[in-house]
Amino acid sequence: MATAPRTKTTILSLQVMRALAALAVVAYHVGIIMAEPKYGAMGQFERPTGLGWLGVNFFFVLSGFIICFAHARDIGQPRKLGPYLWRRFARVYPAYWVFLTLFVVAALAGFGYVSFSTDWRNMLTAYTLVRFTDTPTLPLKVAWTLVFEVFFYGMFALLIVNRWLGIAAFAIWAAAIVWTSFIVGTTTINLASAWAVNFLFGALAYWLFVRTTPRYGLPLLLGSGAALALLLASPLFNADIEAQQGAPGPLVLVGLLMMGVMLGGAMTERHRGYAPSRLMLLLGEASYSIYLVHSAVISAICLIHARLMPGLLPQPVMFGVIFVGSTCAGVAAHLLVERPLVQLARRLPAGRWAQLPHEWLRRPIV
């Protein structure tokens, strides 16, 4: 895989897209949680925000691109495996463990509802993001996407150990996605469902990014965006997440068009430059924490409202309060928890195990 000649390590348009994806997911969850009967059945915004779950698909496309952008030079360089794994660990787990533990303790203490199993296999799955049970019930519901993320990181690690081993592994994964989604026709979300193809689209976007002249970026951005809007408005696409899972074709097409939007934005920035607002950059940087904490904050606000002041605020006002409040809580979590933990992890050595002179890793691999 070729690498892009570049002088900066961040594509600002991707940060903005990351922010928009996070906000879409927040809006989606505000809509469906407000509509739950136990919180007062305030369903006015459930339908208008019904497509917000597609922010997850966009996150997956972004992840595929960003991992390739950050680590393409590490492919076929097994000595880079330790630092790569440490960086991925530091980015995902420390903040996640803090928020997960706080949520579990609060739920078991009676704040909210215990909607997860405390069986050791389920909790091991929750903390490792590796499945040790067939039907996990994760305390932080949104963490199901992190299971996909961690799996993708593991697949990319194979590319670092050996280019051809990684290519073979990705080919098998792609074949499994085709078999599971289009031949068997699974209706469950798993690592071989149509959702996973978005990571491959992200990797393809990087491959195109380093090989395509950036002057085509704006037409690609506008064309893909228009086509995506038409698809989502057409009868081909079902806004219900569970119903759409049984029709993988439109899901794959959505991912392909999202790839076009993301790639077009990145190419346009490279060609014309881009200076987003500080607020959007902050929201992009905080998107992981926003994603992790927003659902619990939404539920907490809805619970307080339902118990202490039911019906006090009109639904539009309530939606705005919850949306802004849960987003701000995510930003605060990023500034106070996630960012310090990531900075601390980066100051630590990449683990003694990563520095050991394993001979099988020291041999050059083509």
C-alpha positions in Angstrom: 0.0 0.0 0.0 1.4 3.4 -1.0 1.7 6.2 1.5 0.7 9.8 0.9 3.3 12.5 0.9 2.0 14.8 3.5 3.2 17.5 5.9 0.4 17.3 8.4 -0.9 14.4 10.4 -4.6 15.5 10.7 -7.1 16.1 8.0 -9.4 18.7 9.5 -12.4 17.9 7.4 -12.4 14.4 8.8 -12.5 15.9 12.3 -15.6 17.8 11.3 -17.2 14.7 9.8 -16.4 12.8 13.0 -18.2 15.5 14.9 -21.2 15.4 12.7 -21.4 11.6 12.9 -21.3 11.8 16.7 -24.0 14.5 16.8 -26.2 12.4 14.5 -25.9 9.4 16.9 -26.7 11.7 19.9 -29.8 13.1 18.2 -30.9 9.5 17.3 -30.6 8.3 20.9 -32.3 11.4 22.3 -35.3 10.7 20.0 -35.7 7.0 20.9 -34.9 7.4 24.7 -37.4 10.3 25.1 -40.0 8.1 23.4 -39.7 5.2 25.9 -42.8 4.9 28.1 -40.8 4.8 31.3 -39.6 8.3 30.5 -42.9 9.7 29.5 -43.4 8.5 25.9 -42.2 11.9 24.4 -42.0 10.6 20.9 -42.2 13.8 18.8 -38.6 13.6 17.7 -38.2 9.8 17.3 -39.0 9.9 13.6 -37.2 13.1 12.6 -34.0 11.7 14.1 -34.5 8.2 12.9 -31.6 8.2 10.5 -29.1 9.3 13.1 -27.9 5.7 13.6 -26.1 6.0 10.2 -23.5 8.0 12.1 -22.1 4.6 13.2 -21.7 3.6 9.6 -19.8 6.8 8.9 -17.6 6.2 12.0 -16.6 2.8 10.6 -15.7 4.3 7.2 -13.7 7.0 9.0 -11.9 4.3 11.1 -10.9 2.4 8.0 -9.4 5.5 6.4 -7.8 6.9 9.5 -6.0 3.7 10.5 -4.5 3.4 7.0 -3.6 7.1 7.0 -1.8 6.8 10.4 -0.2 3.4 9.9 0.2 2.7 6.2 4.0 3.0 6.6 3.9 0.3 9.2 2.6 -2.4 6.9 5.1 -5.2 6.5 7.2 -3.7 9.3 6.6 -6.1 12.2 8.9 -4.1 14.5 6.1 -1.5 14.5 3.5 -4.0 15.9 4.1 -3.2 19.5 3.9 0.6 19.2 0.8 0.2 17.0 -1.0 -2.0 19.5 -0.1 0.3 22.3 -1.4 3.3 20.5 -4.7 1.5 19.7 -5.0 0.3 23.3 -4.3 3.8 24.7 -6.9 5.4 22.4 -9.7 2.9 23.1 -9.5 1.2 26.5 -8.5 3.6 29.4 -11.3 6.1 28.9 -13.7 3.3 28.1 -12.9 1.4 31.2 -13.5 4.5 33.4 -16.9 5.3 31.9 -17.9 1.6 31.8 -17.0 1.1 35.5 -18.8 4.3 36.6 -21.9 3.1 34.7 -21.8 -0.4 36.1 -21.3 0.8 39.7 -24.1 3.4 39.3 -26.5 0.9 37.8 -25.8 -1.7 40.5 -26.2 1.0 43.2 -29.7 1.6 42.0 -29.3 4.6 39.8 -31.1 3.8 36.6 -31.9 0.3 35.3 -29.6 -2.8 35.3 -30.1 -4.0 31.7 -27.0 -6.2 31.5 -25.9 -9.6 32.8 -23.3 -9.6 35.6 -22.1 -13.1 34.5 -18.4 -13.1 34.4 -18.3 -14.0 30.7 -20.5 -11.1 29.8 -18.4 -8.7 32.0 -15.2 -10.0 30.4 -16.7 -9.3 27.0 -17.6 -5.8 28.2 -14.2 -5.0 29.4 -12.1 -6.6 26.7 -14.5 -5.9 23.8 -13.8 -9.5 22.6 -16.7 -11.8 22.7 -16.7 -14.6 25.3 -20.4 -15.2 25.2 -22.8 -15.8 22.3 -25.3 -13.2 23.4 -23.5 -10.4 25.2 -25.5 -7.6 26.9 -23.0 -4.8 27.2 -23.6 -2.3 30.0 -22.7 0.6 27.7 -25.0 -0.3 24.8 -23.0 1.7 22.3 -19.9 -0.4 22.9 -21.1 -3.0 20.4 -19.5 -0.8 17.8 -16.2 -1.0 19.7 -16.2 -4.7 19.3 -16.1 -4.1 15.5 -13.3 -1.5 16.0 -11.1 -3.8 18.0 -11.6 -6.6 15.5 -10.6 -4.3 12.7 -7.5 -3.1 14.6 -6.5 -6.8 15.0 -7.0 -7.4 11.3 -4.7 -4.5 10.5 -2.1 -5.8 12.9 -1.8 -8.8 10.6 -0.9 -6.4 7.8 1.9 -5.0 10.0 3.3 -8.5 10.8 3.1 -9.6 7.2 1.7 -7.8 4.3 0.4 -10.9 2.5 -0.9 -12.5 5.7 -2.9 -9.3 6.3 -4.2 -9.2 2.7 -5.3 -12.8 2.9 -7.0 -12.2 6.2 -8.9 -9.2 4.8 -9.9 -11.2 1.7 -11.3 -13.9 4.0 -13.2 -11.3 6.0 -14.6 -9.7 2.8 -15.7 -13.2 1.6 -17.3 -13.9 5.0 -19.2 -10.6 4.7 -20.5 -11.5 1.2 -21.4 -15.0 2.3 -23.1 -14.0 5.6 -25.0 -10.9 4.3 -25.9 -11.7 0.7 -26.0 -15.5 0.5 -27.1 -16.7 3.9 -29.0 -13.5 4.5 -28.3 -12.9 8.2 -30.5 -10.4 10.1 -28.2 -10.1 13.1 -25.4 -7.6 13.5 -22.1 -9.5 13.7 -18.5 -9.1 12.6 -19.4 -10.6 9.1 -22.5 -8.5 8.6 -22.9 -5.7 6.1 -21.9 -3.2 8.7 -18.3 -4.4 8.6 -17.8 -3.6 4.9 -17.6 0.1 5.9 -14.1 -0.5 7.3 -13.0 -1.9 3.9 -14.6 1.1 2.2 -12.5 3.4 4.5 -9.3 1.5 3.6 -10.2 1.7 -0.1 -10.7 5.5 0.3 -7.2 5.8 1.6 -5.8 3.8 -1.3 -7.6 6.2 -3.7 -6.6 9.3 -1.6 -2.9 8.7 -2.2 -3.4 7.9 -5.9 -6.0 10.4 -7.1 -5.5 14.0 -8.1 -7.2 16.2 -5.5 -8.9 18.5 -8.0 -11.6 15.9 -8.3 -12.4 16.1 -4.7 -15.2 18.7 -4.8 -17.2 17.0 -7.5 -16.8 13.7 -5.7 -18.0 15.3 -2.4 -21.0 17.0 -3.9 -22.0 14.1 -6.2 -21.7 11.5 -3.4 -23.6 13.7 -0.9 -26.4 14.3 -3.4 -26.6 10.6 -4.2 -26.6 9.7 -0.5 -29.4 12.1 0.2 -31.5 10.7 -2.7 -30.9 7.1 -1.5 -31.9 7.9 2.1 -35.1 9.6 0.9 -36.0 6.8 -1.5 -38.2 3.7 -0.8 -35.1 1.6 -1.2 -33.9 2.6 2.3 -35.6 1.7 5.5 -35.0 4.1 8.4 -35.6 1.4 10.9 -32.2 -0.1 11.9 -33.4 -3.6 12.5 -35.5 -3.7 9.3 -32.6 -2.4 7.2 -30.3 -5.1 8.6 -32.2 -7.7 6.6 -31.6 -5.7 3.3 -27.8 -5.4 3.1 -27.7 -4.0 -0.4 -28.8 -0.5 0.5 -26.5 -0.6 3.6 -23.5 -1.4 1.4 -24.5 1.4 -1.1 -24.8 3.9 1.8 -21.3 2.9 2.9 -20.0 3.4 -0.6 -21.5 6.8 -0.9 -20.3 7.8 2.6 -16.8 6.7 1.4 -17.3 9.2 -1.5 -18.3 12.0 0.8 -15.4 11.4 3.1 -12.8 10.9 0.3 -14.2 14.0 -1.5 -13.9 16.1 1.6 -10.3 15.0 2.3 -9.3 15.6 -1.3 -11.0 19.0 -1.4 -9.1 20.0 1.7 -5.8 18.9 0.2 -6.6 20.9 -3.0 -8.2 24.0 -1.6 -7.5 24.1 2.1 -10.0 24.1 4.9 -10.3 26.1 8.2 -13.2 24.8 10.3 -14.3 26.4 13.5 -12.7 25.6 16.8 -16.0 24.3 18.1 -16.3 21.7 15.3 -12.7 20.7 15.8 -13.3 20.3 19.6 -16.4 18.2 18.9 -14.5 16.1 16.5 -11.7 15.5 19.1 -14.3 14.8 21.7 -16.4 12.5 19.5 -15.2 9.3 21.2 -16.2 10.5 24.7 -19.4 12.0 23.4 -20.2 8.6 21.9 -19.4 6.7 25.1 -21.3 8.9 27.6 -24.2 10.5 25.8 -26.6 7.6 26.1 -26.2 7.3 29.9 -26.6 11.1 30.3 -29.7 11.1 28.1 -31.3 8.4 30.2 -30.3 10.2 33.4 -31.9 13.5 32.3 -35.0 11.7 31.1 -35.3 9.8 34.4 -35.0 13.0 36.4 -37.6 14.7 34.2 -40.0 11.8 34.4 -39.8 11.5 38.2 -39.5 15.1 39.4 -41.1 17.3 36.7 -43.1 15.2 34.2 -44.5 17.3 31.4 -43.0 20.5 32.7 -41.1 21.3 29.5 -42.5 21.2 25.9 -40.9 18.3 23.9 -38.9 20.6 21.6 -37.4 22.4 24.6 -36.7 19.0 26.3 -35.1 17.7 23.2 -32.8 20.7 23.0 -31.9 20.5 26.6 -31.0 16.8 26.5 -29.2 17.1 23.2 -27.0 20.0 24.3 -26.6 18.6 27.8 -25.5 15.1 26.7 -23.1 16.6 24.1 -21.5 19.0 26.7 -21.2 16.1 29.1 -19.2 14.2 26.4 -17.0 17.2 25.8 -16.3 17.5 29.5 -15.6 13.8 29.7 -13.1 14.2 26.9 -11.3 17.2 28.6 -11.3 15.7 32.1 -10.9 12.0 31.5 -10.1 10.9 27.9 -7.5 13.5 26.9 -5.4 13.2 30.2 -5.5 9.4 30.0 -4.3 9.3 26.4 -1.6 11.8 27.2 -0.5 9.8 30.1 -0.4 6.6 28.1 1.7 8.2 25.4 4.3 9.2 28.0 4.6 5.6 29.1 6.8 3.1 27.4 5.0 1.0 24.8 5.0 -2.0 27.1 8.1 -4.1 27.8 6.6 -6.9 25.8 6.5 -4.7 22.7 10.3 -4.1 22.9 11.4 -7.7 23.4 13.7 -8.8 20.5 11.4 -11.6 19.2 13.5 -13.1 16.3 10.4 -14.0 14.3 9.4 -10.4 14.3 12.9 -9.1 13.6 13.3 -10.9 10.3 12.6 -8.7 7.3 9.2 -9.5 5.6 8.5 -8.5 2.0 
